[in-house]
Amino acid sequence: MRAYHKLLVWDIMKKPLATRVAEQALNPLIGKSFVAYATKPHLPRVDAK
């Protein structure tokens, strides 16, 4: 986890060409994040007799 944090900080601070090019190429395909909202389907109520 510490190595990943160091990589992120390095990328943000240095802005190397390789990661900028990769980001520009991949953004239209995968983007930065994905959010999906869903609702539980409402089933008809069955009355017990």
C-alpha positions in Angstrom: 0.0 0.0 0.0 2.8 2.4 0.8 4.4 1.8 -2.6 1.1 2.5 -4.4 0.8 5.8 -2.4 4.4 6.8 -3.4 3.6 6.0 -7.1 0.4 8.2 -6.9 2.3 11.1 -5.3 5.1 10.8 -7.8 2.6 10.8 -10.7 0.8 13.8 -9.4 3.9 15.8 -8.7 6.1 14.9 -11.7 3.4 14.4 -14.4 5.5 12.1 -16.5 4.8 11.8 -20.2 4.1 8.1 -20.1 1.3 8.4 -17.6 -0.2 11.5 -19.3 -0.3 9.7 -22.7 -1.7 6.5 -21.1 -4.4 8.5 -19.3 -5.4 10.4 -22.5 -5.6 7.1 -24.4 -7.6 5.2 -21.8 -10.0 7.9 -20.6 -12.5 7.4 -23.4 -12.4 3.7 -22.8 -12.5 3.2 -19.1 -12.8 6.7 -17.6 -11.9 7.6 -14.0 -14.9 6.1 -12.1 -18.1 4.3 -12.6 -21.3 4.7 -10.5 -24.3 2.5 -10.9 -27.6 3.1 -9.1 -30.2 0.4 -8.8 -33.5 -0.2 -7.2 -35.0 -3.3 -5.8 -37.9 -4.5 -8.0 -41.3 -4.3 -6.4 -43.1 -7.6 -6.5 -46.8 -7.9 -6.2 -48.0 -8.5 -2.6 -49.5 -11.9 -1.9 -52.2 -11.9 0.8 -52.1 -14.9 3.1 -55.5 -16.5 3.6 
